[in-house]
Amino acid sequence: MTDESERAVQAAIDGELRLLDPEVRASPALVLELLDPEFTEIGASGRWWDVESILTVTSGGTVSSESPVKVSKMSATVLAPGIVHLTYFADNQGRRAWRSSLWRLTETGWRLYFHQGTLAS
């Protein structure tokens, strides 16, 4: 992997982990720094989300006392210059799901463009 690819992968991983941080999720400004303006998500629930709807549920203004999401089996691939695909397994207090994210490089940095969760047994 080239240095540029390694930096891209690390930026996407860092962004993904920041989005899972309860302190970041409690701050609309911090969440907005990480979401692409065209962000969409198909949640593990089957619900479709966009920037506005995700801010409604993630940014209540209080830091959750819940345990952090446990992440494992993270893998990243540079699909094209400025596009990184992440996959990983997430366990959120027993709610287990495979996660897939597409990050893209914008003029303001790396932003999450698309995310999908699929429940796992």
Biopython code that builds the backbone (N, CA, C, O; Angstrom):
import numpy as np
from Bio.PDB.StructureBuilder import StructureBuilder

atoms = [
    (1, "MET", "N", (0.852, -1.177, 0.000)),
    (1, "MET", "CA", (0.000, 0.000, 0.000)),
    (1, "MET", "C", (0.898, 1.240, 0.000)),
    (1, "MET", "O", (1.903, 1.293, 0.709)),
    (2, "THR", "N", (0.529, 2.211, -0.787)),
    (2, "THR", "CA", (1.308, 3.450, -0.849)),
    (2, "THR", "C", (1.068, 4.290, 0.407)),
    (2, "THR", "O", (0.103, 4.073, 1.139)),
    (3, "ASP", "N", (1.960, 5.248, 0.640)),
    (3, "ASP", "CA", (1.783, 6.152, 1.780)),
    (3, "ASP", "C", (0.452, 6.889, 1.682)),
    (3, "ASP", "O", (-0.242, 7.067, 2.683)),
    (4, "GLU", "N", (0.097, 7.317, 0.462)),
    (4, "GLU", "CA", (-1.163, 8.033, 0.260)),
    (4, "GLU", "C", (-2.355, 7.135, 0.608)),
    (4, "GLU", "O", (-3.303, 7.581, 1.254)),
    (5, "SER", "N", (-2.304, 5.875, 0.180)),
    (5, "SER", "CA", (-3.375, 4.927, 0.497)),
    (5, "SER", "C", (-3.451, 4.669, 1.990)),
    (5, "SER", "O", (-4.541, 4.603, 2.559)),
    (6, "GLU", "N", (-2.296, 4.523, 2.626)),
    (6, "GLU", "CA", (-2.279, 4.299, 4.078)),
    (6, "GLU", "C", (-2.885, 5.481, 4.821)),
    (6, "GLU", "O", (-3.627, 5.294, 5.785)),
    (7, "ARG", "N", (-2.574, 6.696, 4.380)),
    (7, "ARG", "CA", (-3.148, 7.890, 5.023)),
    (7, "ARG", "C", (-4.657, 7.945, 4.816)),
    (7, "ARG", "O", (-5.396, 8.312, 5.729)),
    (8, "ALA", "N", (-5.115, 7.585, 3.625)),
    (8, "ALA", "CA", (-6.553, 7.578, 3.332)),
    (8, "ALA", "C", (-7.275, 6.574, 4.225)),
    (8, "ALA", "O", (-8.307, 6.887, 4.818)),
    (9, "VAL", "N", (-6.725, 5.371, 4.315)),
    (9, "VAL", "CA", (-7.330, 4.331, 5.154)),
    (9, "VAL", "C", (-7.368, 4.782, 6.613)),
    (9, "VAL", "O", (-8.388, 4.626, 7.284)),
    (10, "GLN", "N", (-6.272, 5.333, 7.101)),
    (10, "GLN", "CA", (-6.228, 5.760, 8.498)),
    (10, "GLN", "C", (-7.217, 6.883, 8.761)),
    (10, "GLN", "O", (-7.849, 6.917, 9.816)),
    (11, "ALA", "N", (-7.359, 7.807, 7.807)),
    (11, "ALA", "CA", (-8.315, 8.909, 7.971)),
    (11, "ALA", "C", (-9.745, 8.380, 8.060)),
    (11, "ALA", "O", (-10.532, 8.856, 8.877)),
    (12, "ALA", "N", (-10.082, 7.405, 7.230)),
    (12, "ALA", "CA", (-11.431, 6.820, 7.260)),
    (12, "ALA", "C", (-11.668, 6.075, 8.573)),
    (12, "ALA", "O", (-12.727, 6.214, 9.184)),
    (13, "ILE", "N", (-10.696, 5.294, 9.002)),
    (13, "ILE", "CA", (-10.835, 4.563, 10.274)),
    (13, "ILE", "C", (-10.989, 5.542, 11.430)),
    (13, "ILE", "O", (-11.861, 5.371, 12.282)),
    (14, "ASP", "N", (-10.140, 6.568, 11.459)),
    (14, "ASP", "CA", (-10.230, 7.563, 12.537)),
    (14, "ASP", "C", (-11.604, 8.238, 12.551)),
    (14, "ASP", "O", (-12.193, 8.430, 13.615)),
    (15, "GLY", "N", (-12.109, 8.597, 11.371)),
    (15, "GLY", "CA", (-13.420, 9.227, 11.289)),
    (15, "GLY", "C", (-14.528, 8.312, 11.765)),
    (15, "GLY", "O", (-15.424, 8.736, 12.496)),
    (16, "GLU", "N", (-14.469, 7.054, 11.351)),
    (16, "GLU", "CA", (-15.489, 6.080, 11.762)),
    (16, "GLU", "C", (-15.496, 5.923, 13.281)),
    (16, "GLU", "O", (-16.557, 5.934, 13.905)),
    (17, "LEU", "N", (-14.320, 5.778, 13.868)),
    (17, "LEU", "CA", (-14.234, 5.600, 15.317)),
    (17, "LEU", "C", (-14.691, 6.858, 16.057)),
    (17, "LEU", "O", (-15.281, 6.761, 17.132)),
    (18, "ARG", "N", (-14.423, 8.032, 15.491)),
    (18, "ARG", "CA", (-14.917, 9.264, 16.112)),
    (18, "ARG", "C", (-16.444, 9.284, 16.108)),
    (18, "ARG", "O", (-17.061, 9.691, 17.093)),
    (19, "LEU", "N", (-17.055, 8.848, 15.012)),
    (19, "LEU", "CA", (-18.525, 8.833, 14.938)),
    (19, "LEU", "C", (-19.144, 7.868, 15.939)),
    (19, "LEU", "O", (-20.306, 8.031, 16.311)),
    (20, "LEU", "N", (-18.399, 6.880, 16.377)),
    (20, "LEU", "CA", (-18.901, 5.931, 17.370)),
    (20, "LEU", "C", (-18.683, 6.419, 18.807)),
    (20, "LEU", "O", (-19.189, 5.812, 19.750)),
    (21, "ASP", "N", (-17.941, 7.499, 18.972)),
    (21, "ASP", "CA", (-17.630, 8.053, 20.288)),
    (21, "ASP", "C", (-18.861, 8.786, 20.833)),
    (21, "ASP", "O", (-19.371, 9.695, 20.177)),
    (22, "PRO", "N", (-19.346, 8.405, 22.023)),
    (22, "PRO", "CA", (-20.548, 9.054, 22.577)),
    (22, "PRO", "C", (-20.408, 10.575, 22.711)),
    (22, "PRO", "O", (-21.393, 11.292, 22.533)),
    (23, "GLU", "N", (-19.212, 11.082, 23.021)),
    (23, "GLU", "CA", (-19.028, 12.530, 23.153)),
    (23, "GLU", "C", (-19.173, 13.235, 21.803)),
    (23, "GLU", "O", (-19.721, 14.335, 21.733)),
    (24, "VAL", "N", (-18.689, 12.611, 20.742)),
    (24, "VAL", "CA", (-18.838, 13.184, 19.403)),
    (24, "VAL", "C", (-20.307, 13.137, 18.991)),
    (24, "VAL", "O", (-20.840, 14.117, 18.471)),
    (25, "ARG", "N", (-20.959, 12.002, 19.221)),
    (25, "ARG", "CA", (-22.358, 11.842, 18.825)),
    (25, "ARG", "C", (-23.280, 12.837, 19.535)),
    (25, "ARG", "O", (-24.346, 13.172, 19.017)),
    (26, "ALA", "N", (-22.876, 13.309, 20.713)),
    (26, "ALA", "CA", (-23.694, 14.264, 21.463)),
    (26, "ALA", "C", (-23.562, 15.688, 20.925)),
    (26, "ALA", "O", (-24.294, 16.579, 21.354)),
    (27, "SER", "N", (-22.641, 15.909, 19.995)),
    (27, "SER", "CA", (-22.386, 17.254, 19.484)),
    (27, "SER", "C", (-22.748, 17.352, 18.007)),
    (27, "SER", "O", (-22.052, 16.784, 17.166)),
    (28, "PRO", "N", (-23.834, 18.069, 17.674)),
    (28, "PRO", "CA", (-24.190, 18.216, 16.264)),
    (28, "PRO", "C", (-23.043, 18.776, 15.424)),
    (28, "PRO", "O", (-22.849, 18.351, 14.286)),
    (29, "ALA", "N", (-22.290, 19.715, 15.967)),
    (29, "ALA", "CA", (-21.190, 20.323, 15.205)),
    (29, "ALA", "C", (-20.121, 19.278, 14.874)),
    (29, "ALA", "O", (-19.609, 19.251, 13.755)),
    (30, "LEU", "N", (-19.786, 18.426, 15.831)),
    (30, "LEU", "CA", (-18.760, 17.397, 15.591)),
    (30, "LEU", "C", (-19.257, 16.347, 14.610)),
    (30, "LEU", "O", (-18.496, 15.884, 13.761)),
    (31, "VAL", "N", (-20.526, 15.968, 14.716)),
    (31, "VAL", "CA", (-21.089, 14.993, 13.775)),
    (31, "VAL", "C", (-21.071, 15.573, 12.363)),
    (31, "VAL", "O", (-20.703, 14.892, 11.406)),
    (32, "LEU", "N", (-21.473, 16.840, 12.247)),
    (32, "LEU", "CA", (-21.508, 17.476, 10.924)),
    (32, "LEU", "C", (-20.129, 17.562, 10.284)),
    (32, "LEU", "O", (-20.013, 17.526, 9.059)),
    (33, "GLU", "N", (-19.076, 17.676, 11.107)),
    (33, "GLU", "CA", (-17.713, 17.701, 10.569)),
    (33, "GLU", "C", (-17.353, 16.388, 9.877)),
    (33, "GLU", "O", (-16.465, 16.355, 9.024)),
    (34, "LEU", "N", (-18.038, 15.317, 10.243)),
    (34, "LEU", "CA", (-17.687, 13.988, 9.741)),
    (34, "LEU", "C", (-18.629, 13.469, 8.667)),
    (34, "LEU", "O", (-18.281, 12.533, 7.947)),
    (35, "LEU", "N", (-19.814, 14.056, 8.545)),
    (35, "LEU", "CA", (-20.779, 13.581, 7.556)),
    (35, "LEU", "C", (-20.700, 14.406, 6.280)),
    (35, "LEU", "O", (-20.641, 15.635, 6.317)),
    (36, "ASP", "N", (-20.701, 13.710, 5.158)),
    (36, "ASP", "CA", (-20.771, 14.364, 3.861)),
    (36, "ASP", "C", (-22.146, 15.021, 3.742)),
    (36, "ASP", "O", (-23.121, 14.468, 4.251)),
    (37, "PRO", "N", (-22.259, 16.177, 3.092)),
    (37, "PRO", "CA", (-23.574, 16.804, 2.919)),
    (37, "PRO", "C", (-24.582, 15.876, 2.219)),
    (37, "PRO", "O", (-25.790, 16.025, 2.408)),
    (38, "GLU", "N", (-24.098, 14.929, 1.420)),
    (38, "GLU", "CA", (-24.967, 13.993, 0.711)),
    (38, "GLU", "C", (-25.078, 12.644, 1.435)),
    (38, "GLU", "O", (-25.516, 11.658, 0.842)),
    (39, "PHE", "N", (-24.686, 12.600, 2.703)),
    (39, "PHE", "CA", (-24.705, 11.365, 3.488)),
    (39, "PHE", "C", (-26.071, 10.683, 3.467)),
    (39, "PHE", "O", (-27.110, 11.333, 3.588)),
    (40, "THR", "N", (-26.047, 9.366, 3.312)),
    (40, "THR", "CA", (-27.234, 8.532, 3.512)),
    (40, "THR", "C", (-26.810, 7.260, 4.234)),
    (40, "THR", "O", (-25.650, 6.851, 4.177)),
    (41, "GLU", "N", (-27.761, 6.651, 4.907)),
    (41, "GLU", "CA", (-27.514, 5.402, 5.627)),
    (41, "GLU", "C", (-28.744, 4.516, 5.520)),
    (41, "GLU", "O", (-29.884, 4.978, 5.582)),
    (42, "ILE", "N", (-28.474, 3.240, 5.359)),
    (42, "ILE", "CA", (-29.516, 2.220, 5.532)),
    (42, "ILE", "C", (-29.159, 1.529, 6.833)),
    (42, "ILE", "O", (-28.211, 0.746, 6.896)),
    (43, "GLY", "N", (-29.922, 1.826, 7.863)),
    (43, "GLY", "CA", (-29.617, 1.317, 9.191)),
    (43, "GLY", "C", (-29.915, -0.163, 9.334)),
    (43, "GLY", "O", (-30.617, -0.758, 8.516)),
    (44, "ALA", "N", (-29.360, -0.748, 10.401)),
    (44, "ALA", "CA", (-29.610, -2.158, 10.694)),
    (44, "ALA", "C", (-31.099, -2.417, 10.913)),
    (44, "ALA", "O", (-31.573, -3.544, 10.770)),
    (45, "SER", "N", (-31.835, -1.347, 11.266)),
    (45, "SER", "CA", (-33.285, -1.454, 11.466)),
    (45, "SER", "C", (-34.038, -1.509, 10.136)),
    (45, "SER", "O", (-35.224, -1.836, 10.092)),
    (46, "GLY", "N", (-33.322, -1.181, 9.047)),
    (46, "GLY", "CA", (-33.967, -1.089, 7.747)),
    (46, "GLY", "C", (-34.401, 0.330, 7.411)),
    (46, "GLY", "O", (-34.885, 0.594, 6.311)),
    (47, "ARG", "N", (-34.228, 1.236, 8.358)),
    (47, "ARG", "CA", (-34.631, 2.628, 8.147)),
    (47, "ARG", "C", (-33.601, 3.353, 7.282)),
    (47, "ARG", "O", (-32.403, 3.085, 7.376)),
    (48, "TRP", "N", (-34.081, 4.279, 6.435)),
    (48, "TRP", "CA", (-33.222, 5.126, 5.619)),
    (48, "TRP", "C", (-32.997, 6.431, 6.370)),
    (48, "TRP", "O", (-33.941, 7.016, 6.902)),
    (49, "TRP", "N", (-31.739, 6.893, 6.414)),
    (49, "TRP", "CA", (-31.366, 8.099, 7.132)),
    (49, "TRP", "C", (-30.649, 9.058, 6.192)),
    (49, "TRP", "O", (-30.034, 8.645, 5.209)),
    (50, "ASP", "N", (-30.741, 10.354, 6.515)),
    (50, "ASP", "CA", (-29.926, 11.367, 5.852)),
    (50, "ASP", "C", (-29.297, 12.214, 6.962)),
    (50, "ASP", "O", (-29.447, 11.898, 8.142)),
    (51, "VAL", "N", (-28.598, 13.281, 6.590)),
    (51, "VAL", "CA", (-27.903, 14.093, 7.590)),
    (51, "VAL", "C", (-28.880, 14.611, 8.648)),
    (51, "VAL", "O", (-28.627, 14.488, 9.847)),
    (52, "GLU", "N", (-29.982, 15.184, 8.202)),
    (52, "GLU", "CA", (-30.928, 15.783, 9.148)),
    (52, "GLU", "C", (-31.506, 14.750, 10.116)),
    (52, "GLU", "O", (-31.562, 14.998, 11.321)),
    (53, "SER", "N", (-31.932, 13.605, 9.606)),
    (53, "SER", "CA", (-32.543, 12.601, 10.485)),
    (53, "SER", "C", (-31.523, 11.959, 11.411)),
    (53, "SER", "O", (-31.857, 11.612, 12.543)),
    (54, "ILE", "N", (-30.280, 11.792, 10.952)),
    (54, "ILE", "CA", (-29.273, 11.185, 11.821)),
    (54, "ILE", "C", (-28.889, 12.149, 12.940)),
    (54, "ILE", "O", (-28.619, 11.715, 14.059)),
    (55, "LEU", "N", (-28.861, 13.448, 12.654)),
    (55, "LEU", "CA", (-28.563, 14.426, 13.705)),
    (55, "LEU", "C", (-29.635, 14.425, 14.786)),
    (55, "LEU", "O", (-29.335, 14.640, 15.961)),
    (56, "THR", "N", (-30.880, 14.186, 14.396)),
    (56, "THR", "CA", (-31.972, 14.153, 15.357)),
    (56, "THR", "C", (-31.754, 13.080, 16.416)),
    (56, "THR", "O", (-32.041, 13.302, 17.592)),
    (57, "VAL", "N", (-31.243, 11.908, 16.003)),
    (57, "VAL", "CA", (-31.079, 10.815, 16.965)),
    (57, "VAL", "C", (-29.700, 10.769, 17.608)),
    (57, "VAL", "O", (-29.562, 10.263, 18.722)),
    (58, "THR", "N", (-28.674, 11.283, 16.932)),
    (58, "THR", "CA", (-27.334, 11.174, 17.514)),
    (58, "THR", "C", (-26.957, 12.361, 18.366)),
    (58, "THR", "O", (-26.089, 12.243, 19.231)),
    (59, "SER", "N", (-27.576, 13.490, 18.152)),
    (59, "SER", "CA", (-27.091, 14.724, 18.777)),
    (59, "SER", "C", (-28.100, 15.319, 19.740)),
    (59, "SER", "O", (-28.545, 16.454, 19.564)),
    (60, "GLY", "N", (-28.453, 14.564, 20.739)),
    (60, "GLY", "CA", (-29.396, 15.053, 21.729)),
    (60, "GLY", "C", (-28.814, 16.066, 22.681)),
    (60, "GLY", "O", (-29.533, 16.642, 23.498)),
    (61, "GLY", "N", (-27.499, 16.295, 22.585)),
    (61, "GLY", "CA", (-26.880, 17.300, 23.437)),
    (61, "GLY", "C", (-26.361, 16.766, 24.754)),
    (61, "GLY", "O", (-25.765, 17.512, 25.531)),
    (62, "THR", "N", (-26.577, 15.484, 25.021)),
    (62, "THR", "CA", (-26.058, 14.903, 26.252)),
    (62, "THR", "C", (-25.188, 13.703, 25.885)),
    (62, "THR", "O", (-25.447, 12.997, 24.911)),
    (63, "VAL", "N", (-24.165, 13.497, 26.684)),
    (63, "VAL", "CA", (-23.281, 12.359, 26.454)),
    (63, "VAL", "C", (-23.930, 11.130, 27.073)),
    (63, "VAL", "O", (-24.298, 11.125, 28.247)),
    (64, "SER", "N", (-24.061, 10.103, 26.269)),
    (64, "SER", "CA", (-24.673, 8.863, 26.733)),
    (64, "SER", "C", (-23.767, 8.184, 27.750)),
    (64, "SER", "O", (-22.543, 8.210, 27.623)),
    (65, "SER", "N", (-24.382, 7.575, 28.759)),
    (65, "SER", "CA", (-23.600, 6.828, 29.741)),
    (65, "SER", "C", (-23.438, 5.367, 29.317)),
    (65, "SER", "O", (-22.857, 4.559, 30.041)),
    (66, "GLU", "N", (-23.955, 5.049, 28.144)),
    (66, "GLU", "CA", (-23.840, 3.681, 27.659)),
    (66, "GLU", "C", (-22.387, 3.315, 27.400)),
    (66, "GLU", "O", (-21.536, 4.179, 27.190)),
    (67, "SER", "N", (-22.126, 2.024, 27.420)),
    (67, "SER", "CA", (-20.798, 1.536, 27.081)),
    (67, "SER", "C", (-20.516, 1.846, 25.626)),
    (67, "SER", "O", (-21.429, 1.855, 24.800)),
    (68, "PRO", "N", (-19.252, 2.100, 25.307)),
    (68, "PRO", "CA", (-18.935, 2.365, 23.897)),
    (68, "PRO", "C", (-19.176, 1.131, 23.031)),
    (68, "PRO", "O", (-19.160, -0.001, 23.515)),
    (69, "VAL", "N", (-19.397, 1.375, 21.759)),
    (69, "VAL", "CA", (-19.581, 0.290, 20.794)),
    (69, "VAL", "C", (-18.260, -0.457, 20.674)),
    (69, "VAL", "O", (-17.204, 0.158, 20.524)),
    (70, "LYS", "N", (-18.319, -1.781, 20.740)),
    (70, "LYS", "CA", (-17.119, -2.603, 20.560)),
    (70, "LYS", "C", (-16.980, -2.930, 19.079)),
    (70, "LYS", "O", (-17.889, -3.490, 18.467)),
    (71, "VAL", "N", (-15.831, -2.574, 18.513)),
    (71, "VAL", "CA", (-15.565, -2.760, 17.092)),
    (71, "VAL", "C", (-14.503, -3.842, 16.919)),
    (71, "VAL", "O", (-13.498, -3.858, 17.629)),
    (72, "SER", "N", (-14.738, -4.751, 15.960)),
    (72, "SER", "CA", (-13.743, -5.771, 15.640)),
    (72, "SER", "C", (-13.784, -6.060, 14.140)),
    (72, "SER", "O", (-14.689, -5.619, 13.431)),
    (73, "LYS", "N", (-12.808, -6.795, 13.684)),
    (73, "LYS", "CA", (-12.718, -7.253, 12.288)),
    (73, "LYS", "C", (-12.781, -6.100, 11.290)),
    (73, "LYS", "O", (-13.370, -6.234, 10.217)),
    (74, "MET", "N", (-12.165, -4.955, 11.647)),
    (74, "MET", "CA", (-12.197, -3.805, 10.740)),
    (74, "MET", "C", (-11.244, -4.043, 9.571)),
    (74, "MET", "O", (-10.097, -4.457, 9.741)),
    (75, "SER", "N", (-11.765, -3.765, 8.389)),
    (75, "SER", "CA", (-10.996, -3.903, 7.160)),
    (75, "SER", "C", (-11.256, -2.678, 6.299)),
    (75, "SER", "O", (-12.368, -2.149, 6.280)),
    (76, "ALA", "N", (-10.226, -2.227, 5.585)),
    (76, "ALA", "CA", (-10.374, -1.033, 4.756)),
    (76, "ALA", "C", (-9.713, -1.249, 3.408)),
    (76, "ALA", "O", (-8.669, -1.892, 3.305)),
    (77, "THR", "N", (-10.340, -0.700, 2.375)),
    (77, "THR", "CA", (-9.832, -0.783, 1.015)),
    (77, "THR", "C", (-9.999, 0.565, 0.336)),
    (77, "THR", "O", (-11.060, 1.184, 0.422)),
    (78, "VAL", "N", (-8.959, 1.015, -0.335)),
    (78, "VAL", "CA", (-9.065, 2.213, -1.164)),
    (78, "VAL", "C", (-9.670, 1.772, -2.488)),
    (78, "VAL", "O", (-9.045, 1.019, -3.234)),
    (79, "LEU", "N", (-10.879, 2.233, -2.788)),
    (79, "LEU", "CA", (-11.564, 1.841, -4.028)),
    (79, "LEU", "C", (-11.108, 2.675, -5.220)),
    (79, "LEU", "O", (-11.062, 2.190, -6.351)),
    (80, "ALA", "N", (-10.773, 3.922, -4.955)),
    (80, "ALA", "CA", (-10.305, 4.862, -5.980)),
    (80, "ALA", "C", (-9.682, 6.023, -5.214)),
    (80, "ALA", "O", (-9.909, 6.151, -4.011)),
    (81, "PRO", "N", (-8.910, 6.864, -5.875)),
    (81, "PRO", "CA", (-8.370, 8.015, -5.150)),
    (81, "PRO", "C", (-9.494, 8.802, -4.481)),
    (81, "PRO", "O", (-10.450, 9.214, -5.137)),
    (82, "GLY", "N", (-9.371, 9.008, -3.164)),
    (82, "GLY", "CA", (-10.371, 9.774, -2.430)),
    (82, "GLY", "C", (-11.601, 8.999, -2.003)),
    (82, "GLY", "O", (-12.564, 9.597, -1.523)),
    (83, "ILE", "N", (-11.596, 7.661, -2.166)),
    (83, "ILE", "CA", (-12.738, 6.835, -1.752)),
    (83, "ILE", "C", (-12.214, 5.622, -0.978)),
    (83, "ILE", "O", (-11.416, 4.843, -1.498)),
    (84, "VAL", "N", (-12.672, 5.472, 0.268)),
    (84, "VAL", "CA", (-12.269, 4.339, 1.105)),
    (84, "VAL", "C", (-13.516, 3.596, 1.562)),
    (84, "VAL", "O", (-14.488, 4.208, 2.005)),
    (85, "HIS", "N", (-13.479, 2.275, 1.450)),
    (85, "HIS", "CA", (-14.569, 1.411, 1.922)),
    (85, "HIS", "C", (-14.108, 0.713, 3.195)),
    (85, "HIS", "O", (-13.077, 0.040, 3.203)),
    (86, "LEU", "N", (-14.871, 0.875, 4.264)),
    (86, "LEU", "CA", (-14.601, 0.207, 5.539)),
    (86, "LEU", "C", (-15.672, -0.840, 5.799)),
    (86, "LEU", "O", (-16.846, -0.624, 5.499)),
    (87, "THR", "N", (-15.270, -1.963, 6.354)),
    (87, "THR", "CA", (-16.221, -2.930, 6.888)),
    (87, "THR", "C", (-15.739, -3.325, 8.274)),
    (87, "THR", "O", (-14.538, -3.370, 8.540)),
    (88, "TYR", "N", (-16.695, -3.611, 9.152)),
    (88, "TYR", "CA", (-16.338, -4.040, 10.505)),
    (88, "TYR", "C", (-17.551, -4.642, 11.192)),
    (88, "TYR", "O", (-18.683, -4.529, 10.721)),
    (89, "PHE", "N", (-17.281, -5.284, 12.317)),
    (89, "PHE", "CA", (-18.321, -5.867, 13.141)),
    (89, "PHE", "C", (-18.473, -4.982, 14.372)),
    (89, "PHE", "O", (-17.481, -4.616, 15.002)),
    (90, "ALA", "N", (-19.704, -4.640, 14.714)),
    (90, "ALA", "CA", (-19.977, -3.773, 15.860)),
    (90, "ALA", "C", (-20.910, -4.474, 16.838)),
    (90, "ALA", "O", (-21.915, -5.065, 16.444)),
    (91, "ASP", "N", (-20.562, -4.398, 18.110)),
    (91, "ASP", "CA", (-21.407, -4.926, 19.177)),
    (91, "ASP", "C", (-21.753, -3.750, 20.084)),
    (91, "ASP", "O", (-20.902, -3.220, 20.798)),
    (92, "ASN", "N", (-23.028, -3.356, 20.038)),
    (92, "ASN", "CA", (-23.507, -2.236, 20.833)),
    (92, "ASN", "C", (-24.402, -2.794, 21.929)),
    (92, "ASN", "O", (-25.619, -2.879, 21.770)),
    (93, "GLN", "N", (-23.784, -3.173, 23.039)),
    (93, "GLN", "CA", (-24.497, -3.745, 24.186)),
    (93, "GLN", "C", (-25.364, -4.930, 23.774)),
    (93, "GLN", "O", (-26.524, -5.028, 24.175)),
    (94, "GLY", "N", (-24.795, -5.828, 22.971)),
    (94, "GLY", "CA", (-25.501, -7.029, 22.558)),
    (94, "GLY", "C", (-26.225, -6.912, 21.232)),
    (94, "GLY", "O", (-26.640, -7.927, 20.674)),
    (95, "ARG", "N", (-26.388, -5.715, 20.714)),
    (95, "ARG", "CA", (-26.966, -5.531, 19.368)),
    (95, "ARG", "C", (-25.808, -5.586, 18.393)),
    (95, "ARG", "O", (-25.034, -4.639, 18.259)),
    (96, "ARG", "N", (-25.710, -6.713, 17.719)),
    (96, "ARG", "CA", (-24.548, -6.996, 16.887)),
    (96, "ARG", "C", (-24.893, -6.796, 15.413)),
    (96, "ARG", "O", (-25.950, -7.217, 14.944)),
    (97, "ALA", "N", (-23.974, -6.141, 14.690)),
    (97, "ALA", "CA", (-24.231, -5.853, 13.269)),
    (97, "ALA", "C", (-22.920, -5.764, 12.502)),
    (97, "ALA", "O", (-21.891, -5.333, 13.022)),
    (98, "TRP", "N", (-22.996, -6.187, 11.250)),
    (98, "TRP", "CA", (-21.923, -5.919, 10.300)),
    (98, "TRP", "C", (-22.162, -4.515, 9.782)),
    (98, "TRP", "O", (-23.302, -4.140, 9.510)),
    (99, "ARG", "N", (-21.107, -3.737, 9.643)),
    (99, "ARG", "CA", (-21.195, -2.351, 9.211)),
    (99, "ARG", "C", (-20.322, -2.134, 7.980)),
    (99, "ARG", "O", (-19.250, -2.725, 7.845)),
    (100, "SER", "N", (-20.801, -1.280, 7.094)),
    (100, "SER", "CA", (-20.079, -0.956, 5.865)),
    (100, "SER", "C", (-20.194, 0.548, 5.644)),
    (100, "SER", "O", (-21.292, 1.105, 5.674)),
    (101, "SER", "N", (-19.051, 1.204, 5.421)),
    (101, "SER", "CA", (-19.034, 2.658, 5.246)),
    (101, "SER", "C", (-18.198, 3.039, 4.038)),
    (101, "SER", "O", (-17.164, 2.433, 3.756)),
    (102, "LEU", "N", (-18.669, 4.055, 3.333)),
    (102, "LEU", "CA", (-17.894, 4.663, 2.251)),
    (102, "LEU", "C", (-17.520, 6.070, 2.688)),
    (102, "LEU", "O", (-18.383, 6.890, 3.001)),
    (103, "TRP", "N", (-16.227, 6.333, 2.704)),
    (103, "TRP", "CA", (-15.692, 7.650, 3.056)),
    (103, "TRP", "C", (-15.133, 8.284, 1.793)),
    (103, "TRP", "O", (-14.511, 7.610, 0.972)),
    (104, "ARG", "N", (-15.360, 9.589, 1.642)),
    (104, "ARG", "CA", (-14.776, 10.273, 0.489)),
    (104, "ARG", "C", (-14.077, 11.548, 0.940)),
    (104, "ARG", "O", (-14.483, 12.219, 1.889)),
    (105, "LEU", "N", (-13.013, 11.846, 0.215)),
    (105, "LEU", "CA", (-12.234, 13.042, 0.490)),
    (105, "LEU", "C", (-12.908, 14.245, -0.164)),
    (105, "LEU", "O", (-13.184, 14.240, -1.364)),
    (106, "THR", "N", (-13.168, 15.273, 0.640)),
    (106, "THR", "CA", (-13.795, 16.498, 0.145)),
    (106, "THR", "C", (-12.820, 17.655, 0.350)),
    (106, "THR", "O", (-11.725, 17.466, 0.878)),
    (107, "GLU", "N", (-13.219, 18.833, -0.064)),
    (107, "GLU", "CA", (-12.383, 20.021, 0.139)),
    (107, "GLU", "C", (-12.146, 20.295, 1.613)),
    (107, "GLU", "O", (-11.173, 20.959, 1.971)),
    (108, "THR", "N", (-13.030, 19.789, 2.478)),
    (108, "THR", "CA", (-12.908, 20.031, 3.913)),
    (108, "THR", "C", (-12.433, 18.800, 4.684)),
    (108, "THR", "O", (-12.488, 18.779, 5.914)),
    (109, "GLY", "N", (-11.972, 17.786, 3.974)),
    (109, "GLY", "CA", (-11.451, 16.593, 4.643)),
    (109, "GLY", "C", (-12.282, 15.353, 4.342)),
    (109, "GLY", "O", (-13.167, 15.366, 3.486)),
    (110, "TRP", "N", (-11.978, 14.295, 5.061)),
    (110, "TRP", "CA", (-12.669, 13.013, 4.861)),
    (110, "TRP", "C", (-14.041, 13.069, 5.500)),
    (110, "TRP", "O", (-14.188, 13.480, 6.651)),
    (111, "ARG", "N", (-15.055, 12.646, 4.735)),
    (111, "ARG", "CA", (-16.446, 12.668, 5.205)),
    (111, "ARG", "C", (-17.111, 11.328, 4.906)),
    (111, "ARG", "O", (-16.831, 10.693, 3.889)),
    (112, "LEU", "N", (-17.992, 10.911, 5.805)),
    (112, "LEU", "CA", (-18.763, 9.688, 5.606)),
    (112, "LEU", "C", (-19.863, 9.962, 4.589)),
    (112, "LEU", "O", (-20.735, 10.799, 4.818)),
    (113, "TYR", "N", (-19.817, 9.259, 3.473)),
    (113, "TYR", "CA", (-20.766, 9.451, 2.384)),
    (113, "TYR", "C", (-21.943, 8.468, 2.478)),
    (113, "TYR", "O", (-23.089, 8.847, 2.237)),
    (114, "PHE", "N", (-21.658, 7.211, 2.828)),
    (114, "PHE", "CA", (-22.716, 6.192, 2.899)),
    (114, "PHE", "C", (-22.382, 5.180, 3.974)),
    (114, "PHE", "O", (-21.219, 4.826, 4.163)),
    (115, "HIS", "N", (-23.402, 4.713, 4.681)),
    (115, "HIS", "CA", (-23.213, 3.696, 5.720)),
    (115, "HIS", "C", (-24.382, 2.719, 5.683)),
    (115, "HIS", "O", (-25.527, 3.101, 5.441)),
    (116, "GLN", "N", (-24.066, 1.451, 5.926)),
    (116, "GLN", "CA", (-25.125, 0.447, 6.024)),
    (116, "GLN", "C", (-24.791, -0.512, 7.152)),
    (116, "GLN", "O", (-23.638, -0.897, 7.349)),
    (117, "GLY", "N", (-25.826, -0.887, 7.887)),
    (117, "GLY", "CA", (-25.704, -1.872, 8.948)),
    (117, "GLY", "C", (-26.608, -3.054, 8.676)),
    (117, "GLY", "O", (-27.740, -2.888, 8.219)),
    (118, "THR", "N", (-26.109, -4.247, 8.957)),
    (118, "THR", "CA", (-26.904, -5.464, 8.796)),
    (118, "THR", "C", (-26.809, -6.256, 10.092)),
    (118, "THR", "O", (-25.716, -6.646, 10.502)),
    (119, "LEU", "N", (-27.948, -6.495, 10.742)),
    (119, "LEU", "CA", (-27.950, -7.229, 11.998)),
    (119, "LEU", "C", (-27.345, -8.618, 11.820)),
    (119, "LEU", "O", (-27.515, -9.260, 10.784)),
    (120, "ALA", "N", (-26.642, -9.060, 12.845)),
    (120, "ALA", "CA", (-26.011, -10.381, 12.838)),
    (120, "ALA", "C", (-26.438, -11.128, 14.094)),
    (120, "ALA", "O", (-26.723, -10.521, 15.126)),
    (121, "SER", "N", (-26.478, -12.415, 13.996)),
    (121, "SER", "CA", (-26.878, -13.201, 15.182)),
    (121, "SER", "C", (-25.686, -13.426, 16.102)),
    (121, "SER", "O", (-25.824, -14.064, 17.146)),
]
sb = StructureBuilder()
sb.init_structure("model")
sb.init_model(0)
sb.init_chain("A")
sb.init_seg("    ")
for serial, (resi, resn, name, xyz) in enumerate(atoms, 1):
    if name == "N":
        sb.init_residue(resn, " ", resi, " ")
    sb.init_atom(name, np.array(xyz, "f"), 0.0, 1.0, " ", f" {name:<3s}", serial, name[0])
structure = sb.get_structure()
